[in-house]
């Protein structure tokens, strides 16, 4: 199917697959009782970084992904800021981000 598709369709299929993998990783992290709040934020930062790089790579074939990349970068900057300046709020921030993920997905598709 991908071999016969337009470049935009291929890029969307790849991003959809990556999104599913990121979602699965987040769900597994939620179930891992041994992860501390800083470890969860680190995982989130790494996932966000990987997602941002994926978005950047797809910008030529999917220009609409630029807005999502900006939103993800803002979330990453926020997580680093909170970890550095307000670490006592880190656990709450992680909870909020996990709940906010589907909102971003719905808004940016």
C-alpha positions in Angstrom: 0.0 0.0 0.0 2.8 2.4 0.9 4.7 1.7 -2.3 1.8 2.8 -4.4 0.8 5.8 -2.3 1.5 9.5 -2.7 4.4 10.8 -0.6 1.9 12.6 1.7 0.1 9.3 2.3 3.4 7.6 3.1 4.5 10.3 5.5 1.1 10.2 7.2 1.3 6.4 7.6 4.7 6.6 9.1 3.7 9.4 11.5 0.6 7.4 12.5 2.7 4.4 13.2 5.2 6.4 15.3 2.3 8.0 17.2 0.9 4.6 18.1 4.4 3.5 19.3 4.8 6.7 21.4 1.3 6.2 22.8 2.1 2.5 23.7 5.3 3.6 25.4 3.5 6.2 27.4 0.8 3.7 28.5 3.5 1.2 29.6 5.3 4.0 31.5 2.0 4.8 33.3 1.7 1.2 34.4 5.3 1.1 35.6 5.1 1.7 39.3 8.8 1.8 39.6 9.3 5.0 37.6 9.8 8.1 39.6 8.4 11.5 38.5 11.9 12.6 37.3 12.2 9.4 35.3 8.8 9.9 33.8 9.7 13.5 32.8 13.0 12.2 31.3 11.1 9.6 29.3 8.6 12.2 28.2 11.4 14.5 27.1 13.0 11.8 25.1 9.7 10.8 23.4 9.0 14.5 22.7 12.5 14.9 21.2 12.0 11.8 19.0 8.6 13.0 18.0 9.9 16.5 17.2 12.6 15.0 15.0 10.1 12.9 13.2 7.9 15.9 12.6 10.9 17.9 11.4 11.8 15.2 8.9 8.2 15.1 7.5 7.8 18.9 7.1 8.5 18.9 3.4 5.8 16.3 2.6 3.4 17.4 5.4 3.7 21.2 6.0 0.8 21.0 8.5 3.0 19.2 10.9 4.9 22.5 11.7 2.2 23.5 14.3 2.5 20.2 16.1 6.2 20.4 16.2 6.0 23.9 17.8 3.5 22.6 20.4 5.7 19.6 21.2 8.8 21.8 21.6 6.9 24.1 23.9 5.9 21.1 26.1 9.5 19.9 26.2 10.7 23.3 27.2 8.0 23.5 29.9 9.0 20.1 31.3 12.7 21.1 31.5 11.7 24.4 33.1 9.5 22.8 35.7 12.1 20.2 36.5 14.8 22.9 37.0 12.7 25.6 38.7 9.7 24.0 40.3 10.6 20.3 40.9 8.0 19.8 43.6 5.3 20.3 40.8 6.9 17.8 38.5 4.6 14.9 39.3 1.5 17.0 38.8 2.9 18.3 35.5 3.5 14.7 34.3 -0.1 13.8 35.2 -1.4 16.8 33.3 0.8 16.0 30.2 -0.4 12.5 30.1 -4.0 13.6 30.1 -3.3 16.4 27.6 -1.8 14.1 25.0 -5.1 13.1 23.4 -6.1 16.7 23.2 -3.0 17.5 21.1 -3.6 14.4 19.0 -7.2 15.4 18.3 -6.3 19.0 17.6 -3.4 18.4 15.3 -4.4 14.9 14.1 
